[in-house]
Amino acid sequence: MKTAIAILNYNGKSWLEKFLPQVTAYSGNAEICVIDNQSTDDSVLFLQHLYPQVRIVINKRKFWFAKGYNEGLKTIEADIYCLLNSDVEVTDNWTVPF
């Protein structure tokens, strides 16, 4: 089964800097996708330079929370989707079921 971890981002570079290292380190084979909601900070540039393994989906315009996720998820194919806020700290085995 293919798992995708989707993180909605809007001007959240500081959150990505703080929490994305753990997400990439502890997410196993899951595809990590950041859905950018038309950020005006350097979020996308930051991801492109430091996280080439992270898929960046850029929404055509800024949407509210649910619509932002829904628009981005249209471009991501997986069997299991994990919607993760950008300010969540994950730990080892966080994607493993109990």
Number of C-alpha atoms within 10 A of each C-alpha: 7 11 18 21 22 24 23 24 24 20 16 18 19 14 16 21 16 13 16 24 14 16 21 18 11 16 20 15 11 19 20 21 20 25 25 24 24 18 17 10 13 13 21 23 11 14 19 14 8 11 15 10 12 16 16 19 22 19 18 12 11 14 15 9 12 9 13 22 21 14 18 22 19 9 10 16 12 15 8 12 16 14 14 15 14 22 15 14 15 18 12 12 11 13 16 8 5 5
